[in-house]
Amino acid sequence: MLKRIATNLLDIWTVLAAEVRRVFSDKTTIVIFFLATVVYPPLYYYIYHREALTEMPVAVVDMSQSEASRRFVHKLDATPELRVSHHCVDFEEARRLLCKHSVKAIFLFPRDYGTRLADHEQATVTCYSDISSFIYYKSALMGGSNVMLDEMKNIELAHQESSGITGEQAEVQIAPIAYDDVKLFNPGGGYASYFIPALLLLVVHQTLFFGICVLCGDANENRKALHLIPPHLRGRSVYRVTIGRLLCFLLIYIPISLFDLWIMPRLFGMPQLGSVTDIILFLLPFLIAVICFAMSFGNIFAHERMSVLLCCLFFSVILFFLSGLVWPQSNMPQFWLWFSYLFPSTPGIQGFVRISSMGGTLADVRGEYLALWLLAGIYFVSACISLHIIKRYRK
């Protein structure tokens, strides 16, 4: 019994060592595994480190020239989101500035703005926003809405005072129910805090998947698919080969994942609320599932070295949309919701964001954690079956 265990361990070690040599002798795989995973995180953090867009230049067309419109413009300029950089005489001048991207939004006050407010009638402020990026629209909407709400409160207070109701009583009349607006986990509305954790986990997923498929495609393209199996193991069970290859990629990607998902956020001062123990324990089934998924796909479909490139690039955007961060999972059709869980990235992103950005524990992501272990088991079996097909039909 002990001799059999020792033989199995020796076979696994042989496969592991052979796979390590294949990885470090392939320049493309080295670039994918090591260069891409080191370059992408600081690049994304550097681009989005400001978190939120502030002092966005806007143009104002004040055709009213009233005290109320000037007060509104002054408050717009005082918001952290906006900066009134141009006062235009007409809308055509402001439109030209928007077309040249000198400003990102236009606020138009009609001629009757002041008189309608003075007559206790509804007045209109029109906002035209550059929609080439939703961040511009968000900043214009937030800045304009905050000023509008403050102006509405002041107008209502003035109405109450004119009716003889002042002080705290007037405040109660305006807002009978007091409330506090508390933004959980991302109080500043930072884009990087929302976007980067999910994106970097997808980078880990895709580089690992692509690198393994390149190795499988190289073996199939050069008619050396059986090189995936050492000669003395070709007549035996393939599970030891699968375990050996799995351990090789796992040992490579555990430190890479910790660097990308634990060290880099701390170096750039990004929120990292989860414990390193929970992150490691969560990443373990995620990496196993991705490795086995990539081996299964590569063994069967990677007939050429670079054949998976288009598939990888095509699926990257789809997997991000299916993750539930771009569009809520509750609003997805049932088919696409179930389809998304065929990929380890979906439960991986859902669970990792809850741990790293929301301070959750493994108990809080129990469903995603079990889903990753289930995928790991299914894809391990499929990797063994696909390798058995190679052994049987590609001699």
C-alpha positions as CSV (number, residue, x, y, z in Angstrom):
1,M,0.0,0.0,0.0
2,L,2.7,2.4,1.0
3,K,4.7,1.4,-2.1
4,R,1.7,2.2,-4.3
5,I,1.2,5.6,-2.7
6,A,4.9,6.4,-3.1
7,T,4.8,5.4,-6.8
8,N,1.7,7.6,-7.4
9,L,3.4,10.5,-5.7
10,L,6.6,10.0,-7.7
11,D,4.5,9.9,-10.9
12,I,2.7,13.1,-9.9
13,W,6.1,14.7,-9.1
14,T,7.4,13.6,-12.5
15,V,4.5,15.2,-14.4
16,L,4.8,18.4,-12.3
17,A,8.5,18.8,-13.0
18,A,7.9,18.1,-16.8
19,E,5.1,20.7,-16.9
20,V,7.2,23.3,-15.1
21,R,9.9,22.8,-17.7
22,R,7.3,23.3,-20.5
23,V,6.0,26.5,-19.0
24,F,9.5,28.1,-18.5
25,S,10.7,27.0,-22.0
26,D,7.7,28.6,-23.8
27,K,8.2,32.4,-24.3
28,T,4.5,33.0,-25.0
29,T,3.5,31.3,-21.8
30,I,6.0,33.3,-19.8
31,V,4.7,36.5,-21.2
32,I,1.1,35.5,-20.4
33,F,1.7,34.1,-16.9
34,F,4.2,36.6,-15.6
35,L,4.5,39.7,-17.6
36,A,0.7,40.3,-18.2
37,T,-0.2,39.6,-14.5
38,V,2.5,42.0,-13.3
39,V,1.8,44.8,-15.9
40,Y,-2.0,44.9,-15.9
41,P,-2.7,45.6,-12.1
42,P,-0.5,48.7,-11.7
43,L,-1.6,49.9,-15.1
44,Y,-5.3,49.8,-14.2
45,Y,-4.6,51.2,-10.7
46,Y,-2.6,54.1,-12.3
47,I,-5.4,54.9,-14.7
48,Y,-8.2,54.8,-12.2
49,H,-6.4,55.8,-9.0
50,R,-8.3,59.1,-8.7
51,E,-11.5,57.0,-8.1
52,A,-14.0,59.8,-9.0
53,L,-14.0,62.6,-11.6
54,T,-13.8,66.0,-10.0
55,E,-13.8,69.6,-11.3
56,M,-15.3,68.5,-14.6
57,P,-15.5,71.6,-16.9
58,V,-19.0,72.7,-17.8
59,A,-20.4,75.6,-19.7
60,V,-23.3,77.7,-18.5
61,V,-25.8,79.5,-20.8
62,D,-27.6,81.9,-18.5
63,M,-30.3,83.6,-20.5
64,S,-32.2,84.6,-17.4
65,Q,-29.5,86.7,-15.8
66,S,-31.5,86.7,-12.6
67,E,-30.5,86.4,-9.0
68,A,-31.8,82.9,-8.8
69,S,-29.9,81.7,-11.8
70,R,-26.6,83.3,-10.7
71,R,-27.1,81.7,-7.3
72,F,-27.6,78.3,-9.0
73,V,-24.5,78.8,-11.1
74,H,-22.4,79.8,-8.1
75,K,-23.4,76.6,-6.3
76,L,-22.6,74.5,-9.4
77,D,-19.1,75.9,-9.4
78,A,-18.8,75.1,-5.7
79,T,-19.6,71.4,-6.1
80,P,-16.7,68.9,-6.1
81,E,-17.9,67.3,-9.3
82,L,-18.2,70.4,-11.5
83,R,-16.2,73.5,-12.5
84,V,-17.9,76.3,-14.4
85,S,-15.2,77.0,-17.0
86,H,-17.2,79.0,-19.6
87,H,-20.1,81.5,-19.5
88,C,-21.6,81.5,-22.9
89,V,-23.9,84.1,-24.5
90,D,-26.0,81.6,-26.4
91,F,-26.5,77.8,-26.7
92,E,-24.7,77.6,-30.1
93,E,-21.4,78.8,-28.5
94,A,-21.8,76.3,-25.7
95,R,-22.5,73.5,-28.3
96,R,-19.3,74.3,-30.2
97,L,-17.3,74.0,-26.9
98,L,-19.0,70.6,-26.2
99,C,-18.2,69.4,-29.7
100,K,-14.5,70.3,-29.2
101,H,-14.6,68.5,-25.8
102,S,-13.6,71.8,-24.1
103,V,-16.5,71.2,-21.7
104,K,-18.3,68.0,-20.8
105,A,-21.7,69.4,-20.1
106,I,-23.9,72.4,-20.7
107,F,-26.4,73.9,-18.2
108,L,-29.1,76.1,-19.9
109,F,-31.2,78.6,-17.9
110,P,-34.2,79.9,-20.0
111,R,-35.2,83.6,-20.0
112,D,-38.2,83.0,-17.7
113,Y,-36.2,81.0,-15.1
114,G,-36.2,83.8,-12.5
115,T,-39.7,85.2,-13.1
116,R,-41.3,81.7,-12.9
117,L,-39.7,81.1,-9.5
118,A,-40.8,84.5,-8.3
119,D,-44.3,83.7,-9.4
120,H,-44.2,80.4,-7.6
121,E,-44.3,78.4,-10.8
122,Q,-42.2,75.5,-12.0
123,A,-38.9,76.5,-13.6
124,T,-36.7,74.4,-15.8
125,V,-32.9,74.0,-16.0
126,T,-31.7,71.9,-18.9
127,C,-28.5,69.8,-18.8
128,Y,-26.8,68.6,-21.9
129,S,-24.1,66.0,-21.2
130,D,-21.3,64.4,-23.2
131,I,-22.3,60.7,-23.1
132,S,-19.1,59.4,-24.7
133,S,-18.4,58.3,-21.2
134,F,-21.0,57.5,-18.5
135,I,-18.6,59.1,-16.0
136,Y,-19.2,62.5,-17.5
137,Y,-23.0,62.0,-17.4
138,K,-22.7,60.8,-13.8
139,S,-20.8,63.8,-12.6
140,A,-23.1,66.3,-14.4
141,L,-26.2,64.6,-13.0
142,M,-24.8,64.3,-9.5
143,G,-23.6,67.9,-9.4
144,G,-26.7,69.4,-10.9
145,S,-29.1,67.2,-8.8
146,N,-27.3,68.2,-5.6
147,V,-27.6,71.9,-6.4
148,M,-31.2,71.5,-7.5
149,L,-32.2,69.8,-4.3
150,D,-30.5,72.5,-2.2
151,E,-32.3,75.2,-4.2
152,M,-35.6,73.5,-3.8
153,K,-35.1,73.3,-0.1
154,N,-34.3,77.1,0.1
155,I,-37.3,78.0,-2.1
156,E,-39.6,76.0,0.1
157,L,-38.1,77.6,3.3
158,A,-38.8,81.0,1.7
159,H,-42.4,80.0,1.1
160,Q,-42.8,78.8,4.6
161,E,-41.3,82.0,6.0
162,S,-43.7,84.1,3.9
163,S,-46.5,82.1,5.5
164,G,-45.2,82.9,9.0
165,I,-43.7,79.5,9.7
166,T,-40.0,79.8,10.6
167,G,-37.1,78.0,12.2
168,E,-37.4,74.3,13.2
169,Q,-41.1,74.3,12.4
170,A,-40.4,75.2,8.8
171,E,-37.7,72.5,8.6
172,V,-40.3,69.9,9.8
173,Q,-42.8,71.1,7.3
174,I,-40.3,70.6,4.5
175,A,-38.9,67.3,5.7
176,P,-41.3,65.6,8.2
177,I,-39.2,62.4,8.1
178,A,-35.5,62.8,8.7
179,Y,-33.1,60.4,7.1
180,D,-29.4,59.7,6.7
181,D,-27.9,58.8,3.4
182,V,-25.2,56.2,4.2
183,K,-23.3,54.6,1.3
184,L,-22.0,51.3,2.3
185,F,-18.6,49.9,1.2
186,N,-17.9,52.6,-1.4
187,P,-19.0,55.9,0.2
188,G,-17.1,58.1,-2.3
189,G,-18.6,56.4,-5.3
190,G,-15.1,55.6,-6.5
191,Y,-14.9,53.9,-9.9
192,A,-11.7,52.0,-9.1
193,S,-13.1,50.5,-5.8
194,Y,-16.1,49.2,-7.8
195,F,-14.4,48.1,-11.0
196,I,-10.8,47.0,-10.3
197,P,-11.3,44.0,-7.9
198,A,-13.6,42.2,-10.4
199,L,-11.4,43.2,-13.3
200,L,-8.2,41.8,-11.8
201,L,-9.9,38.5,-10.8
202,L,-10.9,38.2,-14.5
203,V,-7.3,39.0,-15.5
204,V,-6.2,36.1,-13.4
205,H,-8.9,33.9,-14.9
206,Q,-8.1,34.8,-18.5
207,T,-4.3,34.7,-18.4
208,L,-4.4,31.3,-16.7
209,F,-6.9,30.0,-19.1
210,F,-5.1,31.4,-22.1
211,G,-1.6,30.2,-21.0
212,I,-2.8,26.6,-20.4
213,C,-4.6,26.5,-23.8
214,V,-1.5,27.8,-25.6
215,L,0.5,24.9,-24.1
216,C,-2.2,22.5,-25.2
217,G,-2.5,24.0,-28.6
218,D,1.2,23.8,-29.1
219,A,1.2,20.1,-28.3
220,N,-1.7,19.4,-30.7
221,E,-0.4,21.7,-33.5
222,N,3.0,20.0,-33.6
223,R,1.5,16.5,-33.3
224,K,3.0,15.9,-29.9
225,A,-0.2,15.8,-27.9
226,L,1.0,12.7,-26.1
227,H,3.9,14.8,-24.7
228,L,1.4,16.0,-22.2
229,I,1.7,12.4,-20.8
230,P,5.1,11.1,-19.8
231,P,6.0,7.9,-21.7
232,H,5.9,5.6,-18.7
233,L,2.4,6.8,-17.8
234,R,0.7,6.5,-21.2
235,G,-0.6,3.0,-20.5
236,R,-2.0,3.9,-17.0
237,S,-4.6,6.1,-15.5
238,V,-4.4,9.7,-16.5
239,Y,-5.6,11.2,-13.1
240,R,-2.0,11.4,-11.9
241,V,-1.1,13.4,-15.1
242,T,-4.0,15.7,-14.4
243,I,-3.0,16.2,-10.8
244,G,0.6,16.8,-11.7
245,R,-0.3,19.5,-14.2
246,L,-2.8,21.0,-11.9
247,L,-0.3,21.3,-9.1
248,C,2.2,23.0,-11.5
249,F,-0.2,25.8,-12.5
250,L,-1.5,26.0,-8.9
251,L,1.9,26.6,-7.5
252,I,2.6,29.2,-10.1
253,Y,-0.6,31.1,-9.7
254,I,-1.1,31.2,-6.0
255,P,1.7,33.8,-5.5
256,I,0.6,35.6,-8.7
257,S,-3.0,35.9,-7.4
258,L,-1.9,37.1,-4.0
259,F,0.3,39.8,-5.6
260,D,-2.5,41.0,-7.9
261,L,-5.5,40.7,-5.5
262,W,-3.9,41.3,-2.1
263,I,-0.6,43.2,-2.3
264,M,-1.4,45.6,-5.2
265,P,-4.6,47.0,-3.6
266,R,-2.6,47.8,-0.5
267,L,0.3,49.4,-2.4
268,F,-2.2,51.8,-4.2
269,G,-4.2,52.4,-1.0
270,M,-7.4,50.7,-2.3
271,P,-10.0,49.2,0.0
272,Q,-9.1,45.7,1.1
273,L,-11.5,44.7,3.9
274,G,-11.2,40.9,3.7
275,S,-8.7,38.8,5.6
276,V,-5.8,37.2,3.7
277,T,-6.8,33.8,5.1
278,D,-10.3,34.1,3.7
279,I,-9.0,35.3,0.4
280,I,-6.5,32.4,0.1
281,L,-9.1,29.8,1.0
282,F,-11.5,31.3,-1.5
283,L,-9.0,31.6,-4.3
284,L,-8.0,27.9,-3.9
285,P,-11.1,26.3,-5.5
286,F,-11.3,29.2,-7.9
287,L,-7.8,28.5,-9.3
288,I,-8.4,24.8,-9.3
289,A,-11.7,25.3,-11.3
290,V,-10.0,27.6,-13.8
291,I,-7.0,25.3,-14.3
292,C,-9.2,22.2,-14.8
293,F,-11.6,24.2,-17.1
294,A,-8.6,25.4,-19.2
295,M,-7.1,21.9,-19.4
296,S,-10.5,20.4,-20.5
297,F,-11.0,23.1,-23.1
298,G,-7.4,23.0,-24.4
299,N,-7.2,19.3,-24.6
300,I,-10.3,19.1,-26.9
301,F,-10.5,22.4,-28.8
302,A,-7.0,23.9,-28.9
303,H,-5.9,22.4,-32.2
304,E,-3.4,25.2,-32.9
305,R,-1.1,27.2,-30.7
306,M,-2.9,30.5,-31.1
307,S,-6.4,29.2,-31.9
308,V,-7.7,30.1,-28.5
309,L,-6.6,33.8,-28.8
310,L,-9.8,35.0,-30.5
311,C,-12.0,32.8,-28.2
312,C,-10.2,34.2,-25.2
313,L,-10.6,37.8,-26.3
314,F,-14.2,37.3,-27.3
315,F,-15.1,35.7,-24.0
316,S,-13.4,38.3,-21.8
317,V,-16.0,40.9,-22.3
318,I,-18.9,38.4,-22.1
319,L,-17.6,36.9,-18.8
320,F,-17.4,40.4,-17.3
321,F,-21.0,41.1,-18.3
322,L,-22.1,37.7,-17.0
323,S,-20.4,38.3,-13.7
324,G,-23.3,40.4,-12.3
325,L,-21.4,43.6,-11.7
326,V,-22.3,45.3,-15.0
327,W,-25.9,44.1,-15.0
328,P,-27.6,42.8,-11.8
329,Q,-28.0,39.0,-11.7
330,S,-31.6,39.5,-10.4
331,N,-32.5,41.1,-13.8
332,M,-30.8,38.5,-16.0
333,P,-32.9,35.9,-17.9
334,Q,-32.7,32.5,-16.2
335,F,-30.9,30.9,-19.1
336,W,-28.1,33.4,-19.0
337,L,-27.9,33.3,-15.2
338,W,-27.4,29.5,-15.3
339,F,-25.1,29.7,-18.2
340,S,-22.9,32.2,-16.4
341,Y,-22.2,29.7,-13.7
342,L,-20.5,27.3,-16.2
343,F,-17.5,29.6,-15.9
344,P,-15.5,29.9,-12.6
345,S,-15.3,33.7,-13.2
346,T,-19.0,34.3,-12.2
347,P,-19.0,32.8,-8.7
348,G,-15.3,33.9,-8.3
349,I,-16.0,37.6,-9.0
350,Q,-19.2,37.5,-6.9
351,G,-17.6,36.0,-3.9
352,F,-14.2,37.8,-4.1
353,V,-15.9,41.3,-4.3
354,R,-17.9,40.5,-1.2
355,I,-14.8,39.4,0.7
356,S,-12.3,42.1,-0.4
357,S,-14.6,45.1,-0.9
358,M,-17.4,44.3,1.7
359,G,-15.4,42.6,4.4
360,G,-17.3,39.3,4.1
361,T,-16.1,35.9,5.3
362,L,-16.3,32.5,3.8
363,A,-19.6,32.0,5.6
364,D,-21.0,35.0,3.8
365,V,-20.1,33.6,0.4
366,R,-21.0,30.0,1.1
367,G,-23.0,29.6,-2.1
368,E,-20.2,30.9,-4.4
369,Y,-17.6,28.9,-2.4
370,L,-19.5,25.6,-2.9
371,A,-20.2,26.5,-6.5
372,L,-16.4,26.8,-7.1
373,W,-15.6,23.5,-5.5
374,L,-18.4,21.9,-7.6
375,L,-17.0,23.4,-10.8
376,A,-13.5,22.2,-9.7
377,G,-14.7,18.7,-9.3
378,I,-16.7,18.6,-12.6
379,Y,-13.8,20.1,-14.6
380,F,-11.2,17.8,-13.0
381,V,-13.2,14.8,-14.2
382,S,-13.6,16.4,-17.7
383,A,-9.9,17.1,-17.8
384,C,-9.1,13.5,-17.1
385,I,-11.6,12.3,-19.7
386,S,-10.3,14.7,-22.4
387,L,-6.7,13.5,-21.6
388,H,-7.8,9.9,-21.9
389,I,-9.2,10.8,-25.4
390,I,-5.9,12.2,-26.4
391,K,-4.1,9.1,-25.1
392,R,-6.5,6.8,-27.0
393,Y,-7.0,8.6,-30.3
394,R,-4.0,10.8,-30.9
395,K,-1.2,8.4,-30.9
